[in-house]
Amino acid sequence: MKKVFSTVAALGLVAGIATSAAALELKVSGEYILDGFSISDGLGINAGNGVQMWDDPENEGDRNAWFEHKFQTDADLIVNDNVTIKSRIRFIDWGIWGSQDDTNVSDGNNFTVRRLWMVYKSPIGNWEIGRRPAGAWENAFVNSGTRADRIMWVNQLTDTFKMYAFYQKTTETDSYGADDGLDYDYYEVYGAFTGYGKTSLAGGYYDNQMNDVPYGSTTDRWRIKGYGDYQFTDMLGLEVEFDYINGQTEYNNSDAEDRDISGFAFMADLQADFGAAKANFMYFYISGDDDATDNDSEAYSVSGGTGADFEPLYILTGAKVSLLNNDMGSDNEYGVAVRTAGAHGFVGAADFQATEKIGLHGALGYAMAAAEMEGFDNDYGWEVDLGASYKLLDNLTYNLHFGYLASGDFFKGNNDLGYDANDVTLLYNNLSMTF
């Protein structure tokens, strides 16, 4: 902590001197979050290993319980009316209590500059240059909020039409004389109309070059994604989103067969607002692949699933369970199987603001595979979630959540093994402070 306080003091001193000398303005916001989890049949959840989903006597999971916390600041250094330097700094980056991750710098868990970029308000629109927010687009569905190195142009052309275009460098290893051919780029353009609701459409192109290495490849992928948010009445609204990806991977090894890529994701959320009470009915879909060994890759995203930011259900789409949500970055066999098979998901949820301080939440969900994988049933199971929040202060909130998944027959694994599916329980509490 001494190091953290010293760093904060140094930043404050530098900012104070700079502000005095150049009439700069510094705006700082941030948050401290403490999370506690207890989950049944865990496989070392803090390492992202997920949950033991079928009853394998040779590999049984134990209930995992742990705390983790994060402290970050978002600072805007306003140079003048036209130039701002924005940043996100994490003093503790999801440190696990007891492992003392927050005292280490080599593993990236202490004082990491997550984002740092410049915003220039030019006569033809705003330019955002540097390591800026990325991975999030419109609704949280299939989003995994992160950062990326971009040159981005944003322009509000009219009161009702906005557009942007950007170039993003995802991977580059050609610098300083290296010549191993790893060069991953992404380009995207976007347009959005507002007026009666909001309608937006974006097109993107991935150019991944890895040709100059043994068994290397070139991947070209195109994507089209769209979003709509419409309010039919004061009480009833609809939100929809889709993402379609198509392309091919070509290998420089003559023995390897080229691979076709296609994937589709879709979400529709019907929302009802009754004042203190709100309800929504959601359907979501990610395409699956019934044969991952052929040369057609039809799963929407085996690595990302429904996205790290999308959590309408605590377990099936929960970040710490590593099934449809893969935020933990795990490649456990259960999550890989689910994200390969894809999903049809159905969620009914309700929220009630009982008092100014107390909020209640409940959800019922069901999911099944989108593609029939050989040896697997399609049923992922039913989930019931309950939650409550209590506002201790205007900027300090405590949350308590409970989820139960009655696991479907998909999690018996290959039918020849004769396993039973393990039901999953999750207890999650959270203390959140913002400033």
N, C-alpha and C positions, 0 to 999 in steps of 0.2 A: 504493500500500500504506500510505503514511503516513496517508492519510485513513481507511482501513479501521481501522488500529490505534487512531487517535484516537477513532473512533466506538465501537469496542469498549470502550476505556478509559472513555469517557464513560458508556456504558450500564452498565458495571460499577460506576462511582462512584455513579450515580443509584440503581441497584438496591441497592447496599450501604448507602447512607444511608437509603433507604426501608425496607429490611429492619431496620436498627437501630432506626429510629423507630417502626415499626408492627409489628414482629415478623413480617414477611412472610417467605416462603420462595421462593427462585428456583431452578427446575430447568431446566437447559439441556442439550440434545442437538443433534447436527448431523452434517453430512457434507461431505467434500470429494471431488469426483469429477473425474478427468481422463479424457477419452475421445479416442481416436485412430481415424480412419476412413480407409479406402482403398476406393474403389468405381469400378467400370468404367463408362464411358459416362455420366458425370455431367453434369448441366446446371447447375452451380453449386449443389451440394447444400447448402452452408451457408446459402443463401438460400431453401431449400425448393423448388427447382425440379425435384427428382426426377431420374429416370434416363431416358436416351434408349432407349426400348424397341424401336423398330424402326429399320431401317437406311435412314435418310433422308440421302442424300448432301449435301443442302443444309442439314442441321441435325445434324451429327455431334457426339456427346458425347465428352469427354475423361475420362481417369481423374482423379478428384478425390481428394485426400488432405489431411486437415486435423486439427488438435487443437482441442478445446473443453473448458472446465472450468466447474464450478459449486461455490460454497461457500455453505451455508445453515445457519442455526441454528433450532431449535425451542425456544422458551422458555415455561415455565409460571410465572407469577407467582401464587403461592398466597396470597390475601389472608386467608382464614380457612377454616374447615372447609367452608363452604358456597359460597364464591365464588373462582373462579380466572380469571385473564386468560391466554389462550393466544395464541401468535403464531408465525408463520414469517417469518423475515427472510432474504433472499438478499443477501449482500454482493457476489457475482458471480453473474449470472443467465445461465448458458450463454454465456460470453464466448468468442469465436473467437480462438485464438492468432494474433497477427500483426495483427489489426484493432484491438486495444486497446479493445474494447468495454467492458471493466471500468473504464475511466477516465471513461466518459461517464455522466451522470445523465439526460440528456434522453431517451435511448432506452430507459430502464428496465432497463439492464443493470448498474447499480451501486446497491447498498443499496436494495432495494425491499422494502417491507412487504407480503408476499404475502397473509398472513392475520392477522387480529386479531379475537378474539371473546371473549365472556364466557360462563362456565359458572356457572349458579346452581342449586344443589341445593335444590329447594323440597320441601315436604311432599308434593306431588302429582307429583313427577318432576323431571328435570333440564331446565333451559332453557338453550339455546345461542343467543346473540344476537350478531350481527356478521358479519364476513367470515370464514367458516369453510370447512373442506374440503367439496368438492362434486364431482360428476361421477363418483365411484367408488361402486360398489354391488356388494357380494358378490364374485363372481369378477371377474377383470380383463377378461373378455369385454365388448366394446362400452363399456368405461370410458375416460374421459379425465379423470384426476384433475386438478382445478383448485380454484378457490375461488369462493364466491358469497355474496351478502348474504342472510342468512336470519334468521328467527325460528323456532326449532325446539324442539319438546317431545319428550323421550325418557323412556320409563317402562318399567322391568322389572316388569310387573304381577305375575307369579308366577315361580317358579323356571324354568318352561319356556316362558313367553310374554313377548315384548317387543314394544313398538310405538313408533312415532314419528309425528309429523305436523309439517309445516313449510310456511311461506310464503316464497317466494324472489322477490326483485326482480332480474330479469335486466337490464333496460334501463329507464331513466327519464330523460326530458329535459324534463319539465314543471316542474322546479324553477326558482326565481328568475324567475318570470314568463314563461318560455318556453312556447310553446303550439304545438308541432309534432306532438303526438299520439303520440310514441314511448313506448309503455308495455308492457313485456313482463314478465309475471308467470308463476310456476309454483307449483303446489301439489301436495303428495304426502303420502300416508298409507301406513303400513307395519306389517305384523305378521309375527312370526317365532316358530315353535314349535321347541323343541329337546327332545331326549330320545333317540329313536332317530334319530340324525343331525340335520339341520336342514332345515326347510322354511319358506320366507319368500315373501310375496306383497306387492306394492305397487301402488298405483294413483296416477296423476298426471294433472294437467290443465294445459295450456299456454294462456295467454290473451295473445295478441300483438296489440296494437292499434296500427295505423299509419294511421288513417283521415284525419287532418287534414292530410295532405301530398298533393301531386299524385300521382296514380297509386298511392295508398296502398291498404292492405288490412287485413283482420282475419283472423287465423288462430286457430282453435280446434282443439286436438289433445288427445286422450285417450290414455293409455297404461296397459297392464297388464304388469307384469313379475314373474317368479317365479324362484325359485332352490331347488335341493335339493342336499344333500351327505350321502351315506349310506355308511356303512362296513359292508359285508356280512360280512367276516371281518377278522382282523388283517392280512391281506395285500391284500384286494381292496376297492376303494371306487369310487363313482360320483359325479360332480359334473355337474349339469345347470343350464342357465339359459336363459330366453327373455325377449324384450321385444317387445310388440306395440303399434303406434302407429296411430291412426286419427283423421281429422279433415278439415277443409276450410279453404281460403283463399278469402275473398270480397273482390273488388276494388271500389273505389269508382269506377273508370272503367268506364263502360257498355260500352266496346269490348272490355274484357278478360273472358275467360270464367273463371268460378270454377273452382278446382282442388281435386279430391279427393285426400286424402293417406292412404296406408296403407303400412305397412312391418312386417316381421317379422324377428327375429334369434333364432337358437337355437344352443346349444352343448352337447355331451355329451362328457365326458372320463372314460374308464375307467382307473383308476389301480391299479397293482400295486406293492407295497412288499416287497422281498426283503432288507431291512436295508441293507447298504451299496449295493445296487443298487435302482433304482426305474425303472419303465417306465410309459408312459401311451399310450393310443390315443384320439385326439380326432377328432370331427367338428364343424365349425362351418358356419353358414349365415347369410347376410344376403340379403334379397330384392332383386331387381333389377327394372329397368324396361326393357322391350323397345322403348319408344317415348317418349323424354323430351320430345317436342314436343306430345303430346296433353294433355288436361286431367286426367289421372290420374297422380299421383306415387306410384309403387309401389316405388321403391328405398328400402331401409331408411334409409340416410343417405349421401348423396353427399358431404357435407362431412366426416363423421366416420368412415365405413367401419366396420371391426371394432373401432375404438377405439385411442386413443393408448397405452394401458397393456397391450394384448394383443399379445404378440410370441412366439407359439410357433414361428414361422419367422423367420429373420433378415432375409430379403429380401421375400417376399410380404407379410408382416405387420410388417416392420421399420419403425421410426419414421423412419429417415433415407432411406428409399427412396420414400416417398410414393405407394404403390400402395394396398393395402387399408387400411393405416394412414396417417392423414393428420395426424400430430402436427406436422409441419413447417408446416402451414397452407398448403400449396401447392395451386394449381389447375392443375397441369400436365395436359395433355390425356390422358396415359396413366392417371394416377390417377383423373381424372374418369371416363374410360371404364370402368375396372374397378369403381369404386364404384357407377356407374350400373347396370352389368350385374349387380352382386351377386356372390355367390360360394358355391360348395360347396367346403369345404376339408377335407382329411384329413391327419392328422399322427400319425406314430408316433415316439416319442422315448424315450430311455433316459439315465439319469444313474447314474454310478458313483463312489462316494467311495473312491478307491484307497487313500489314507492320510488321516491327520488333516488334512493340508495340501493334498492334491491331489484335485481333483474333475474328472471327465470328462463330456462331454455329446455326444450324437449325435441327429440327427433326420432323418427322411425325410418329405417332404410333397408333396401334389399339390392343385391347385386348378383349378376351372373356373367359368365364368360360370353364374349362376343364371337369367338371362334371355337369350334369343337376340336380340341386337341386329343389325339389318340391316347386312350387309357385314362382320360380324365372326365369326370362328370362336369356339367356346366354350372352347378349351383355353388355360389360363394357364401350365401347365407343371409340371415336377417340380423340387423343391428338395432339396438335401443340405446339412446343417449339421453342423459339428464345433466343439466348444468345450472349453476347459480352464480351470481356476481354480487358483490357488496362494495359500494363506494365508500371507503374509509374517509377520504378527502377528495377534493375536486381533481387532484392529480394522482391519487393513490387508490388502486382497486384490487380487491382479492377475488379470485375466481376458483370455483370448485366444479369439477366435471367427472362424470362416471359414464363408462360405456361398456356394453356387453354385446359380443358377437356370437350368435348361435351359428357356428361354422357349418357351411354346406359340404356336400359330398365331394366337391372339387378338392378339398384339402385332405381327402384320404389318399391323395397321390395316385400313382398308377394302381389300377384296380387289382393287379396281380399281387400286390404286396400285402393286402388285407389289413391296412391300417384303419383306425378310426380317426375322425377329425377332432381336433382339440378346440373347444370353445375358448374365447378370449375375454378377459375382463381388464379394464384399464381405469385407474383412478389417477386423476391429474389435478393438481392445484397450482395456482399461479398468483404471484404478487407483482403488480406492475406499477411503476412510478414514472411519470413523464414530467418534463419541465421545458 
